[in-house]
Amino acid sequence: ETGVTQTPRHLVMGMTNKKSLKCEQHLGHNAMYWYKQSAKKPLELMFVYNFKEQTENNSVPSRFSPECPNSSHLFLHLHTLQPEDSALYLCASSPERGGGQETQYFGPGTRLLVL
Amino acid sequence: RKEVEQDPGPFNVPEGATVAFNCTYSNSASQSFFWYRQDCRKEPKLLMSVYSSGNEDGRFTAQLNRASQYISLLIRDSKLSDSATYLCVVRGSNYKLTFGKGTLLTVNP
């Protein structure tokens, strides 16, 4: 199943590094999402893009910077992260935000470890 | 009250058993309800939507009680492949999906 792909699948970075996570969806969807999943916590929505426009930022620290150049691609730029940012970062897409078709399809995630 | 609260689990059941998961939600304006399943170290995948009239998909039955703000998932004749974490998911009027922490199910041979 390759509807939503994410790279890299695993990432180890130091607190002073800058890295980017990439997400690509091949489903023709118009909405894309970033979620964070930490151990023993529910999935937390971070950002929402609908038709390339950011429509939601759930009080995410500025060390996380999203970018959506087109409806098929979504990036999450990371800089000066903290160890508590270590988590599984999941990308998802859906046909349209608020269009009534809210089934979201998730990518495999990037498992991030910040040292 | 947490936005979406699930049985803490874990559930360990033998093959062939029937198991039920419960979930409650706090926002009475919630509009849509889902069960997702997440295998170990994998992404969540939609298992089924939950409708007010209740719905069934093979061995899986989902129920919604809006008055009690309660959702359930029943799995009959459990298979080893049903072992996973089951996530209760609620969509609010702002279209945001809110996930429960999940309930871990292990089906044993």
Boltz contact constraints between the chains, C-beta under 6 A:
constraints:
  - contact:
      token1: [A, 42]
      token2: [B, 99]
      max_distance: 6.0
  - contact:
      token1: [A, 42]
      token2: [B, 100]
      max_distance: 6.0
  - contact:
      token1: [A, 42]
      token2: [B, 101]
      max_distance: 6.0
  - contact:
      token1: [A, 43]
      token2: [B, 99]
      max_distance: 6.0
  - contact:
      token1: [A, 90]
      token2: [B, 43]
      max_distance: 6.0
  - contact:
      token1: [A, 97]
      token2: [B, 95]
      max_distance: 6.0
  - contact:
      token1: [A, 98]
      token2: [B, 95]
      max_distance: 6.0
  - contact:
      token1: [A, 102]
      token2: [B, 91]
      max_distance: 6.0
  - contact:
      token1: [A, 103]
      token2: [B, 46]
      max_distance: 6.0
  - contact:
      token1: [A, 106]
      token2: [B, 43]
      max_distance: 6.0
  - contact:
      token1: [A, 106]
      token2: [B, 44]
      max_distance: 6.0
  - contact:
      token1: [A, 108]
      token2: [B, 43]
      max_distance: 6.0
  - contact:
      token1: [A, 109]
      token2: [B, 43]
      max_distance: 6.0
